[in-house]
């Protein structure tokens, strides 16, 4: 009898509130598998299940997938079941991604993915799962940034002033301003870039703050990021 190790990948990840993120159900060292099923439990107060997509590793074998709510109504849980054609099976051997699951992050905190009723079976329908690796997602709150009045204003240039007031749990990979003459900034003239920024505080990068080529007697609007 073969064995398979079932896991959710990545084992850990960091996302922001409002992000759509994925985990992938995977098996390693499978031997003649023709169906895999598990309940994946999650914290419904922090994340929402969106949809799932069967992996190309499995679809090329003409496997199909089914996703249903778990039987226990008090749990935030989905049952994922993928299987080969019972009458004309195409067994899986080796390592494979099975199904990619999409979630939406709603509330900051840590979501731990756990499991129940886990099985990976061969054509004799014997339970041959030798292990399970869980996963977790750290959900960061949205970062916040503010701006103050521009300084060093000339007829064609100005210095913009922004402050990162909260990182949301991760340092900024980019910061700067978008600016233009449209009050809604649905169309911008340009976007400044100051690069990565560690922690909170006032913008200091000249490339993020200084703009030029402005038209005298024109009102400009700005949005920090």
Legacy VTK file of the C-alpha trace (Angstrom):
# vtk DataFile Version 3.0
C-alpha trace
ASCII
DATASET POLYDATA
POINTS 225 float
0.000 0.000 0.000
1.376 3.417 -0.931
1.443 6.503 1.210
1.036 10.227 0.651
1.796 13.340 2.670
-0.862 16.027 2.328
0.025 19.688 2.851
-1.214 23.233 2.365
1.233 25.581 0.688
2.643 28.000 1.512
2.929 26.908 5.127
2.937 30.565 6.191
2.246 33.847 4.445
1.576 37.495 5.219
-1.303 39.364 3.552
-3.180 42.623 4.070
-6.799 43.239 4.926
-8.736 43.282 1.646
-6.288 41.022 -0.181
-7.328 37.917 -2.051
-4.804 35.186 -1.309
-4.393 31.500 -2.040
-3.320 28.252 -0.473
-2.684 25.100 -2.472
-3.657 21.614 -1.362
-0.805 19.305 -2.329
0.252 15.674 -2.033
3.806 14.374 -1.977
4.993 10.828 -2.702
1.576 9.640 -3.813
1.294 6.065 -5.088
-1.627 5.148 -7.351
-3.995 7.705 -5.834
-7.372 8.075 -7.500
-9.149 10.294 -4.948
-8.209 12.790 -2.269
-10.560 14.471 0.166
-10.255 16.696 3.200
-12.111 19.234 5.303
-10.123 22.474 5.521
-11.082 24.528 8.571
-10.423 28.267 8.837
-11.391 31.286 10.944
-14.510 32.676 9.320
-14.330 35.808 11.481
-11.087 36.775 9.713
-11.252 35.336 6.184
-13.907 34.383 3.632
-13.761 31.460 1.205
-14.060 32.711 -2.383
-13.513 29.865 -4.855
-11.203 26.999 -5.785
-9.449 25.962 -9.000
-8.282 22.443 -9.766
-4.571 22.174 -10.538
-3.281 21.415 -14.014
-1.344 18.545 -12.389
-4.722 16.866 -11.839
-6.827 18.219 -14.698
-4.522 16.596 -17.251
-5.474 13.269 -15.654
-9.156 14.103 -16.196
-9.777 14.347 -12.474
-12.731 16.443 -11.285
-13.254 18.483 -8.125
-16.137 19.059 -5.755
-16.313 21.699 -3.015
-19.071 21.701 -0.387
-19.695 23.140 3.072
-18.617 20.856 5.890
-21.357 19.079 7.796
-20.677 20.829 11.109
-22.537 24.187 10.895
-20.617 25.762 13.779
-17.335 25.520 11.855
-15.969 27.675 9.051
-15.012 24.781 6.838
-15.003 23.579 3.252
-14.714 20.008 2.052
-12.484 19.564 -0.983
-12.757 16.303 -2.868
-10.950 15.501 -6.097
-11.223 12.191 -7.878
-10.446 10.288 -11.010
-13.171 8.711 -13.122
-14.343 5.696 -11.087
-14.996 3.583 -14.170
-11.860 4.653 -16.021
-9.370 5.818 -13.381
-6.140 7.685 -14.065
-4.195 7.148 -10.822
-1.743 9.754 -9.580
1.787 8.797 -8.593
4.438 11.201 -7.319
4.145 14.828 -6.194
1.333 17.092 -7.359
-0.583 20.251 -6.594
-4.229 19.272 -6.232
-6.386 22.366 -5.886
-5.754 26.080 -5.321
-8.108 27.699 -2.812
-8.860 31.434 -2.859
-9.698 33.391 0.306
-10.363 37.062 1.066
-8.703 38.610 4.134
-11.218 40.634 6.136
-9.874 41.235 9.651
-6.322 41.572 10.984
-4.946 38.647 12.969
-3.687 35.119 12.409
-5.723 32.473 10.625
-4.663 28.866 11.172
-5.776 26.338 8.577
-6.479 22.938 10.102
-8.077 19.785 8.787
-10.455 16.956 9.560
-11.571 13.767 7.812
-8.432 13.754 5.725
-7.889 10.898 3.276
-5.894 10.062 0.193
-6.926 6.764 -1.286
-5.826 4.248 -3.869
-8.106 2.202 -6.079
-8.885 -0.114 -3.162
-10.216 2.873 -1.210
-7.808 2.299 1.656
-6.783 5.301 3.758
-3.093 5.718 3.062
-2.341 9.216 4.278
0.891 9.256 6.266
0.900 12.899 7.315
-0.572 16.377 7.118
1.182 19.749 7.214
-1.082 22.665 8.262
-0.703 26.301 7.240
-1.253 29.798 8.602
-1.869 33.274 7.209
-0.983 36.449 9.092
-3.393 39.225 8.109
-2.027 42.736 8.470
-4.211 45.795 8.866
-4.125 48.314 6.041
-1.235 50.797 6.234
-2.121 54.463 6.642
-0.471 57.584 5.277
-1.281 61.286 5.495
0.004 64.457 3.875
0.500 68.065 4.884
0.748 71.271 2.858
3.398 71.474 0.159
6.445 73.611 0.887
9.196 75.332 -1.115
6.616 76.285 -3.737
7.879 78.146 -6.809
6.194 78.950 -10.117
7.063 75.499 -11.497
8.064 73.247 -8.574
7.153 72.210 -5.032
8.140 69.872 -2.235
5.419 67.474 -1.084
5.171 66.222 2.493
3.853 62.811 3.467
3.870 60.759 6.671
3.431 57.015 7.066
1.411 56.771 10.291
0.979 52.979 10.376
2.748 50.184 8.512
-0.103 47.718 8.945
2.430 45.141 10.068
4.924 45.281 7.193
7.379 47.888 5.963
6.465 49.784 2.796
8.104 48.481 -0.363
7.444 51.804 -2.128
6.263 55.288 -1.177
5.614 58.588 -2.877
2.835 60.743 -4.329
0.459 60.717 -7.247
-0.464 64.220 -8.420
-2.451 65.960 -11.121
-5.001 68.649 -11.878
-8.045 66.361 -11.543
-9.527 66.739 -8.026
-10.391 63.017 -7.939
-6.993 62.071 -9.355
-8.726 59.663 -11.713
-6.047 60.859 -14.144
-2.620 61.717 -12.783
0.206 63.668 -14.357
2.896 61.608 -12.669
3.716 59.446 -9.657
6.829 59.988 -7.590
8.717 57.011 -6.165
10.934 57.014 -3.109
11.621 53.315 -2.758
11.257 51.193 0.353
10.503 52.828 3.701
11.169 51.281 7.102
8.687 51.884 9.888
6.633 55.048 10.241
7.490 58.712 9.882
7.815 61.597 7.462
8.936 61.073 3.888
12.579 62.071 3.476
13.401 60.908 -0.042
13.853 63.757 -2.509
12.598 61.561 -5.356
9.373 60.957 -3.436
8.846 64.588 -2.428
10.126 66.928 -5.122
8.079 67.672 -8.241
8.784 70.092 -11.084
7.479 71.091 -14.497
4.348 72.604 -12.970
2.256 75.297 -14.654
1.965 78.603 -12.836
-1.507 79.598 -11.532
-2.762 75.997 -11.779
-4.273 74.036 -8.898
-2.686 70.629 -8.316
-4.028 67.752 -6.199
-1.927 65.065 -4.568
-2.355 61.670 -2.974
0.344 60.047 -0.831
0.903 56.287 -0.850
LINES 1 226
225 0 1 2 3 4 5 6 7 8 9 10 11 12 13 14 15 16 17 18 19 20 21 22 23 24 25 26 27 28 29 30 31 32 33 34 35 36 37 38 39 40 41 42 43 44 45 46 47 48 49 50 51 52 53 54 55 56 57 58 59 60 61 62 63 64 65 66 67 68 69 70 71 72 73 74 75 76 77 78 79 80 81 82 83 84 85 86 87 88 89 90 91 92 93 94 95 96 97 98 99 100 101 102 103 104 105 106 107 108 109 110 111 112 113 114 115 116 117 118 119 120 121 122 123 124 125 126 127 128 129 130 131 132 133 134 135 136 137 138 139 140 141 142 143 144 145 146 147 148 149 150 151 152 153 154 155 156 157 158 159 160 161 162 163 164 165 166 167 168 169 170 171 172 173 174 175 176 177 178 179 180 181 182 183 184 185 186 187 188 189 190 191 192 193 194 195 196 197 198 199 200 201 202 203 204 205 206 207 208 209 210 211 212 213 214 215 216 217 218 219 220 221 222 223 224
